[in-house]
Amino acid sequence: MNASLAIVLVLLASAIVMFAINKPRLDAVALIMLVALPFTGVLTVNEALSGFSDANIVLIAALFVIGDGLVRTGVAQRLGDWLIAKAGKSEVRLIVLLMMVVCGLGATMSSTAVTAIFIPVALRIAQSTGISPGRLMMPLSFAALISGMMTLVATAPNLVVNSELERHGVEGFRFFSFTPFGLPVLVLGIAYMCFARRWLPAQGDHKTSGRASFSAWIDEYKLAGRESRLRIMDGSPLAGENLENLKLRGVSGANIVAIERSRRFTTETLRPSAKTELRAGDILLIDLSPSSEDIQSLRAQYHLEELPLTGAYFSDRSQEIGLAEVLLPPTSELVGETLVGAEFRTRFGLTVIGLGRGDRALTGDLLKETLHTGDTLLLVGPWNEIERLRGDTANMVIINLPAEIDERLPAPGRALQALICLAIVIALMVSGIVPNVQAALIGCLLMGLFGCIDFASAYRSIDWKTIVLIVGMLPFSIALERTGGVDLAAEGLKELTAGAGVHFVLATLFVITAMLGMFISNTATAILMAPVALAVALDLNVSPYPFAMIVALAASTAFMTPVSSPVNTLVVAPGRYTFGDFVRIGVPFSIVVMIVCVILVPWLLPP
């Protein structure tokens, strides 16, 4: 062993120790290594920083952005809602559908992001069905990890291994190269979790938000039955008129909460204002005050078609339409005024649908009520208008926002566009017309063009910690190769498996990678093990593909401890798991995955 290799190994050992104790944080360790490696004389500064120009780094960042577009537009949430509707109260069905949906979505976006999306979904399911969260959280994390075995872009270790292949002058994997291995693992994972759920915590308290909810306010302010959804038909006297001229609220007691208007490829929810001109085909979300005429009279008078509503008082429209409870302080200009006199909706873009005074909710004609200091108003309208109230504390103070505010979408109504963008990206990657990174960047631009993301959200969506971790650790593979460390490790592995067949060599590589991944991130593990795997393949004079694939699959086999992957760490608290829970459930399944991979990899990718 030469001096340069010894220094590099000391740095590597230091990094592994810091990763294992998680001090300092992972990206800080990577930056320390990035700074230290050039001082060894093995690498230049430009070589140490070369990771920033790696196409796969840009690809990973772009995939974070595309994944965020799926979240912002509600694609992920709709999958969750579908899951709740289809699964019912069957625990086995819940586990099967949950794992399939999470794995399917995770095949095209960050597994960590997918886990974060579905934790609240799983908690809602647990709350509504009475199933312990502990029975759902671990299947969720396992499915997210298995999703990394589904496609080339599903997880960073796959891209790291692919980059190493290309660096050695070999053609990389294709988009679906991983799928034949991931699908059997998913099937086994679902079967395993359905059986192993009996070993998961059966009890657990799920703390719900202390906020009010739509349903609570619907009961408190007696809103049920006041909602209607009406389409303006051809020939309606409303078509072509603006709301200022119609004065619907004063004439019929019908209060337009929002207007749904069809656009190309989407439906837009409009805030009603005095100058809003109604069109045939518009859908009106109407609140009928207690003193108004009945809905049938309104339909007949204005030639309107009644449409179904699936949630009480527009709760099924909570992505676009929000509720807020506000208090009138003594400084409010509204005190002493009526809602009509104060031109409330014109000024604030919101509609008052409930008025509380003291400990009771008033049920008369709210338009004629004089407002008093200390009155509470229940407002309905677009979420962005509710947000603007935060800057007007002199007139109204927000005292309560519903729990639904946490689930609203920044880009509602654009789910179809997001899916089209995703389909284009996948088609470009599968066809190979353009490089993967270019396909992902095209997807980002299309997401921006269709309004699924904006620049601010795109920059926020990128997990810079992961990017810096990969960039900081990539130079180690160059340093180890240049100082003979990779050859030394490959020679050691070759001696360890001397006389054994390819299956035993692959199993050994899998075990070392998976064990190393128990202490450091799976991305760092892939960076360290990929060069060794390719060196072993070169020494054995066989194809590098099965060796690269086994490392990638083993890096995703991070089921054994809660610190093996951020995915596991995320579910520890909501699932109320201990370290032992992961060992008891994760180790047997990791052995199953290893056996399956060692059998399938050399069969489907002959050495």
N, C-alpha and C positions, 0 to 999 in steps of 0.2 A: 504494500500500500504506500503510495507516494504522499508527500506532505500536502499537496493541493487537495487530494481526495480526502485526507484526514480532516482538513479544515472544513471542506464542504459537508462531510458527514457530521461534524460537530454542530455546524449550523442547522443541518436537517434534524438532528436529534433534539436540539434546542427548540426548534419549531414544533416538533411532535409533542414535546413535554408541555409547551405553552398551549398547544391545541387541546391537550388532554385535560389540563387544569383550568382551561378557559380563561387564562389571565396572561396577557391582556386579551382583548377581543380578537376574533379571527382575522379581521381585515388589518388590524394593527400589527399582528404577527407577520402577515404577508408583506406589509410595507417595510417592516424591520429587515426582513430577508432581502427585499428588493434593494434596500440601501446597502446591506452588508455584503452581498455577493460580489459586487465589483471590487471591493477591497481585497478579495482573495486573489485577484489577478487572473482568475480563470475566465471571467467574463468582462466585457467592456460595459460601460453604462448603457450604450445603445442596445446591446444584446440583452441586458437585464430588463430594459424597458420595452423590448420587442413585443411583449404580450399585448400592449396597447394597440398595436397595428395588426394583431391577429384577426382574421376574418371571423373566426368563431366567437371571439369576444363581442364583436359587433352583432353577430347573429343572436347571441344570448340576450343582449340588451334589447334588440328588436323584438324578441319573443316575449319579453316582459311587457313591452308596450302593447303587443297584440293581445296578450292575456288580459291586460287591464281594460282593453276595449270590450272584451267579452263580459267583463264584470260591470263596467259602467253602463252598458246598454241593456243589461238584465238577462243576457243569455244564461249565465250561470244560475241566477236566481230562479229563472223559469224552470230550469232543470230541477232545482230544489223543490219548487212548488209541485211540479209533476210527480216527483218522488213521494211527497206527502199524500197526494191524491191517490196514487196507485198502490202504495204500500199498505194503507189501512193500519190495522193494529197488530198484524202478524210480525213477530220479531224476526223470523227467518226471512220472510219476504222483504222486510226492511233492510236487513243485512245484504241480501242478494242485490237488490236494486241500488242501494247506497254505494256498494263497492263497484257495481257496473258503471253507474253515472260518474262517480269520482274518477275512476280509472279512464273512462272515455274522455272526459274533459281534460284530465291531466296529461293525456297523450299529446296535447297541443299547447299546453301552457305549464308554467311552473308548478311543481307538485306542492311546494310550500304555499303558493297563492291559492291553489285549489283547496287545500286543507283549511286555510283561513276562511275561505268562502263558505265551506260546508259545515264548519263547527256550529255557527248559529242555527243553520238548518237542522242539523242533528239534534241540537238542544231543544228546538221547537217541537220536533217529532217526539223526543223523550218526554217533554212536558205534556203534550196532548195525548200520548198513548199510555203514560205511566211507566214506560220502560226506563230503566236506569241509564243515565248517560254513559256509564262505564261499559255498557253492552254495545254501544254504537261508536264510541270514539276510537277504539283500537282498530275495528274493521275499516274505519275511515282512513286512519293513518297507513294501514297496510295497503289499502287500495291506491292511495296516493303514491306510495313507494313503488308498487307494481307498475303504475302508469309510466314510470321511468324506463320500463323494459318494453314499451309499446312502439315507440317511434324514435327516429334519430334525434329529434329536437325536444323530446319529452323531458330531458334532464341534462344538466351541465356535464356530468361524467361521460355521457355518450358522445358529446361534441368534443370533449377533451381527447378521448380515445380516437375518434375519427380524425382529429387534427394531427395526432401522432402518426397515424397511418399515412396521411398525406405528406407529412414532414419527411417520412422515409421513402417518398417517391412511389407510394402504392395508392391505387384508387380507393377512396373512402367508401364507407357504407352508404346505402341508399336509404330513402326516407322510411320505408317499411321493412328494412332488413331485420329489425329487432322484433317485429310483430309475431313471427312464428314461435318465438321463445316466450314472449310476454303473455300471449293468450292462454297457453296451458298453465302458466304460473297463476294467472288470474282465476281460472277455473278451480285450480287446486286451493288457491287462497280463499275463495268464496266457500268451498266445501269445508275447508279447515276451520274458518271462523264460525260457520254455522254450528260446527261440532264443539269448538273450543269456547264458545260464548259462555258455557256453564262455568268456566274457570275465571270469567271476568267479574268485576264487582257488580253484585246484584242490587246494591243500594247506593244511593248517592243523592245529595240534595242539589238541585239546580236552582241557583239564585236568579230570580227574574228581576227585570229592571224595576226600579221603584217608580218609574214614570207612569203617568196615566196612559191609557190606550184609546184608540178610536171607539172601541166597544164600551168602555167605561163612560166616555163623554156622551155617546149616543143614548145611554140609559139615563145619565144625570140630567141632560138637557132635553130629554124626551124627543129625540130626533127621528126615531124609527117611524117609517111610513111617510115621511115628508119628502123623500127623495124620488125623483123620476128621471128617466133618460129618454129623450124624445128626439126623433129625427124630423127635420123640416122637409116636407114633401113638396114636389113640384106643384106650383099654384098656390102655395101658402102665402097669406098676406104678410108674413114675416120676411120672406125672401126679398132682398134688395133694400131693406130698411135698416137704419142704425138704431141702436138701443136707446139713444137719447130721444128720438122721436116716438118710439114705441111705448116707453114708460110702462113696461110690463109689470113691474113690481107694484106701482101705484094703482094700475087698472085691475089686475087680476090676483095680486099677491104672489105671483110667481117670480122667484128670485133666481136668476141665472148664475150658477156657481162657476161654470166653465163651459167652453165650447170645444168639441172635437171636430177637427176639420181634416179631411183627407188630402194628403199631398202625394206626390209621386213616390212610391215605395214606402210610405209611412203615414202615420196619423199624428197630427200636431194638436196639442191641447193649448187653447188660447185663453188668455185672461180677458173676460168681458170688460169693456170700457164704454163710455158714452158714445164714442165715435166708431165702435165696432159695427161693421155692416154684416148682417146675416146673409147666408146663401142657402139655396136649396141643397140638401144633402148634409148640411151641418147637423151635428148631434148636440143637443142642449142638455146639460146636467142641471136640473132644476130643483131648488128647494121650495116647497110649498108651505108658506107660513100657516099657522093654525087658523087664521082668519080668511084664508084664500078660498077660492072656489075649487071644486073637486077636479081631479085630473081629467076625467072624461069630458067635462065642459071645456077645459082648456084645449084638449085634443080636437074637439069638434069645431071650436071657434077659430083655431089657427091652422087646421089641417096638418096635424102632427101624428107621427107614428110612434107608439110606445115600444121601447126596446128593453130587453131584460137587464137587470142588475144582479150580480151574484153576491154582492156584499152589502150589508146594512149601511145605509147612508154613505155611499161612495167609498166604503173601506176597500173595495176592490180596485179603486183608482188611487190608492195611497202613494203610488210612485210619482204621480203628477200633482195630486191635490192634497194639501196638508191641512191640519187643524192646529190651532194654538189658543191658549187661554191667556188673556192679558188683563192687567189691572189698571184702572184709571187713577193716576196720582192727582194730588191737589193742583199741580201745575198744568194739568191737561186742558187744552183748548176745547176739548169735547164736553167737559163738564158744563151742564146747563143747556146743552144743545140736544136736539133729536138727531137720529141717524140721517134722516133726510136733510135736515137743516145744515148739518155739518158736511154734507156731500161725502159721506164716509168712503164709499167704494171708489169714487173718483179720485179721492186724495190718497188712499192707501192701497188700492188694487185688491182689497179683500172684502168679504161679505160677513156681516154679523148674523149668526144663526142662533145664538144663545145669549141670554143676558142673566147673570146671577147677581142677586142683591141680598146681602146677609148670607143666610144659610139656605136660600131657596132660589130656584130657577124660575124666572117669569115666563108665562106661557101666552100672554096676550099679543097684541100687535106691537112688535118691537119697534117699528118705524115711528110710532107715536110716543114712545117712552122717552122722557127727559133723563139724560144720563147724570149720575151722581158720582162724587168722589168715592172711591172704594168699590165701584161696580166692577164685576168681572165680565168680560166679553169673550164669547167663544167665536173665533174667526175661522173661516174656511177660504181657501184660495191656493194659488200656486206656491210651492215651497220657496221660490226665490223672493216672492213678495213678503212672505213671513220672515225670511232672513233679514230683509231690509228694516224690519221693525226694531231690530237691535240698536239701530242708530238713532231712534226717536224715543228715548226714554222719558222725555219731558211730557209727551202725550200719552204713551202707553208703555207699560212695563211687562215684558213677557214673564209670566210666573210658572208656566208649564208648557212643555212640548211633549207630544206623544212618543211612545217607544218606536213607532213606525218611522220616525225621522232617521233612525240609524240604518234603515233598509232602503231608503229612497235612492233612486238612480240618478247620477249626474247627467246621463244622456238617454232619457227614456224614449221609446218609440223608434229606436234605431237598431233593434236586435237583428232584423233581417239584413240590414246593411253590414253589420259586424260579421254575420255568418257568411255573407257573400265574400267579404274580404278574406276571411279565414279559408273559405273554399278555394279562392284564387291562389292564396299562398301555398296551400297543400298541393294543388294541381301543378303549380310551377315547380315545387320541390320534387314531386313524384316524377314529373316528366323530364326533369333535368334540363329544361330549356335555358334556364339561367342558373347561376350558382345559388345555393341556399340562402346565403346572406343577402343577395340581391332580391330574392323572392320575398324575404322577410321585410326588407326595407320598402319594397313596393306595397306590401300589406300595411305597413305603418302609414305610408302616404295616403293610401286609400281610406284607412280608418279616419285620418284627419280630414280628408276631403268630404266624407260623409257625416262628419260631426260626431263620430263615435269617441274620439279623443281630442284633446287640445294639447298645445305644447307644454303647458304647466302640468297637466296630468301625466303626460308622457314621461317627462323628466322625473316626476315623483314615483312613477310605477317601476322604474328600473331599480333593482336591488343592487345598489352600488357596493354593498358589503360583499356580495358574491362576486361581482366583477373584479374588485380589488383583490379578493382572495385568489382567484384564478390567475390574474395577471402577476401577482406577487410570487406565486408558487411555480408558474411555468418555467422560469429560468433554471429551477433545480434540475429539470430533466436534461437541459443542455449542459449544465455544469457536471452532472453525474456522468453523462455520456462522454464529455470531453476529458474528464479525469480518470476514466476507466471504472467508475462506480457501477454503471449499468452492466458492463461486461462481468464485473466481479459478482454482482447479484445473480446474473444469469448463470454464471459458472457454478455458483453455490447451489442454485436451484437444480441445475443439471446433475450435479453430484448427488444431491438429495434424492433425486428421482432416477438415478442411474439404473438402466436395465428395465425400467418400468415403461408401460405403454403410454400412448398419448392421453388416454382417459385419466390415468393417475397424475400426469403432469398438469392437466387442466384442473383436476380436483385440488391439487396442491396450490396452484395459482389462485383458485377461487377461495380457498380457506385463508390464505395469507391476506388477500385483498379484503375479505369480509372481516377478518379479525382486526386488521389495521383500521378499518372503518368504524370499529367500536370506539376508537379513541380520538380519531381526527375526522374531519369532514369527508364525505364520500367524494367530493370534487378533488380535494387534495390527495386522497388515496388513488384516484384514477390518474392524476398527474404523475405520481411516483411509480405506480405499477405498470402503466402502459408501456414505457420504454423497456422495462424488464421483460414483459411478456413478448414483445417483438424481438428482443435479443434472443430469448429462448427459442422462438420459432426459427430465427436465422441459424442458430447453432444446430438445431435439429434438421435444418434444410427442409422445412415444411411451410405450408401456407400460413401467413400471419393472421388471417381472419378469425379462425377459431380462438386463438390466444387473445386477440384484441377484444373479441366479443365476450369471452369469459370474464375478463377484467371489468368490462362495462356492466355486465349483469351482476357480478359480485358486488360492485360498488353500490348498486341499488338495493342489495339485500341487507338493508340497515334496520332489521326488525328487532335486534337483540337487546338494545338498551335505549332508555329515553333520551340519551345524548348522542346516539348514532347519527341522527339527522334532525334538522329543525322541524321536520314533519312530526316526529315523535314528541319532541319537546312541546309543541303547540297543544297536543291533546292531553298532556299529563294532568293539568289543573282541572279542565272541565270533566275529564273522565275519572278524576280522583285516583290516579294510578300510583303505584309505588315502583321502585326500580325492579323489584322482584316480579311484578306483573309482566313486565316486558321480557325478562329473562325466561320466565315460565312459559309464556306464549310464543315469544319470538325465536328462541333457540331451536325448538323442534321444527318450526316452519322453515327456518334458514337451512336446516339440514335437508329438508324435503326439496327446497329450491335448488340447493347444490346438486342433489342427485339428478333432478330433472334436467338441469343445465348441462351437467357433465355427459348425460346421455344424448341430449338433443343437439348440442353444439357441434360435436364432430360428425354427427349424422347429417345435419343440414348444411354444415360448412366443412366439408372434408379437408383434413390437413394436407 
